[in-house]
Amino acid sequence: MSNDDLAATREDVAEFKRHTALRGKPIWMMAAARAYKVPQPTLSRWAKRGLIARLPPDPHDPRKVMLDEADVAYCAAIHHRYGGRSGVWIFARDGTPYARLNPPRPQPHNARGRRGAHRS
């Protein structure tokens, strides 16, 4: 049982604590999607749910949606840790990893050493 299993709030999760140095640092949503390898619609949903804080817009381009990089890094780390699958809820309403109740299972490797189905 890891410390994340016992975390009362997301601030108690070890992964959240690793990214506190980024707190308040703005990152454009599209740049965050590329940098953290998370689809932009996923980041948008997390921001709408309040898992990622939205920061004031870029003064040079007010159309850009700016996010708190610490929140992006935390959510992306949890997303990748639990397989990064589409349509699977991995966060509880309070921002703690919902998946902590069901630890990630390793995905089987095919003959080529890649995860997922074998392609010919």
C-alpha positions in Angstrom: 0.0 0.0 0.0 1.5 3.3 -1.1 1.2 6.7 0.6 -1.1 7.7 -2.3 -3.6 5.1 -1.2 -3.9 6.9 2.2 -3.9 10.5 0.8 -6.7 12.5 2.2 -6.3 15.4 -0.3 -4.5 15.8 -3.5 -1.9 18.0 -1.7 -1.0 14.9 0.3 -0.3 12.8 -2.9 3.4 12.4 -3.5 3.1 13.1 -7.2 1.4 16.5 -6.4 4.3 17.5 -4.0 6.9 16.8 -6.8 5.5 19.6 -8.9 5.0 22.4 -6.3 8.0 24.4 -7.8 5.8 24.9 -10.9 2.9 26.4 -8.9 1.7 29.6 -10.6 3.8 29.2 -13.7 1.6 29.7 -16.8 1.6 27.3 -19.7 -0.5 27.6 -22.8 -2.9 24.7 -23.1 -1.6 23.6 -26.5 2.0 23.8 -25.3 1.0 21.7 -22.3 -0.6 19.1 -24.5 2.6 18.7 -26.5 5.0 19.0 -23.5 3.1 16.5 -21.3 1.8 14.2 -24.1 -1.8 14.6 -23.0 -4.6 15.3 -25.6 -5.8 18.9 -25.5 -9.5 17.9 -25.0 -8.4 15.9 -21.9 -6.7 19.0 -20.5 -9.7 21.1 -21.3 -12.0 18.6 -19.4 -9.7 18.6 -16.4 -9.7 22.5 -16.4 -13.5 22.5 -16.6 -13.7 20.1 -13.6 -11.4 22.3 -11.6 -8.5 19.8 -11.5 -6.3 22.3 -13.4 -6.4 26.0 -12.5 -6.9 28.5 -15.3 -4.6 31.5 -15.1 -5.1 35.0 -16.6 -4.8 35.1 -20.3 -1.5 35.9 -22.1 -1.4 39.8 -22.5 0.1 39.4 -26.0 -2.6 37.0 -27.1 -5.8 37.0 -24.9 -7.2 34.1 -26.9 -4.7 31.6 -25.5 -5.9 29.6 -22.5 -3.3 29.6 -19.9 -3.1 26.8 -17.2 -1.1 26.4 -14.0 1.8 24.1 -15.0 2.0 22.5 -11.6 -1.6 21.2 -12.0 -0.9 20.1 -15.5 2.2 18.2 -14.5 0.4 16.5 -11.6 -2.6 15.4 -13.7 -0.4 14.3 -16.6 1.7 12.2 -14.3 -1.3 10.5 -12.8 -2.8 10.1 -16.3 0.4 8.3 -17.6 0.8 6.3 -14.4 -2.6 4.7 -14.8 -2.3 4.0 -18.5 -3.6 7.2 -20.1 -6.6 5.5 -21.5 -9.5 7.5 -22.9 -12.9 7.4 -21.2 -11.5 6.1 -17.8 -12.0 8.4 -14.8 -8.8 8.6 -12.8 -9.6 11.5 -10.5 -12.1 11.7 -7.7 -14.0 15.0 -7.3 -11.4 16.2 -4.8 -8.5 15.7 -7.3 -7.0 12.6 -5.6 -6.3 9.7 -8.0 -9.5 7.7 -8.2 -7.5 4.8 -9.6 -5.7 4.4 -6.3 -8.6 2.1 -5.4 -7.6 -0.1 -8.4 -3.8 -0.2 -8.8 -2.6 -0.1 -12.4 -2.0 -3.4 -14.1 0.9 -3.9 -16.4 -0.2 -4.2 -20.0 0.9 -7.4 -21.9 3.7 -7.0 -24.5 3.4 -8.5 -27.9 6.1 -10.4 -29.7 7.7 -7.1 -30.8 8.0 -5.8 -27.2 5.2 -3.2 -27.8 2.1 -2.9 -25.6 -1.3 -3.6 -27.1 -2.6 -5.7 -29.9 -0.3 -7.4 -32.4 -0.3 -5.8 -35.8 0.8 -7.7 -38.9 
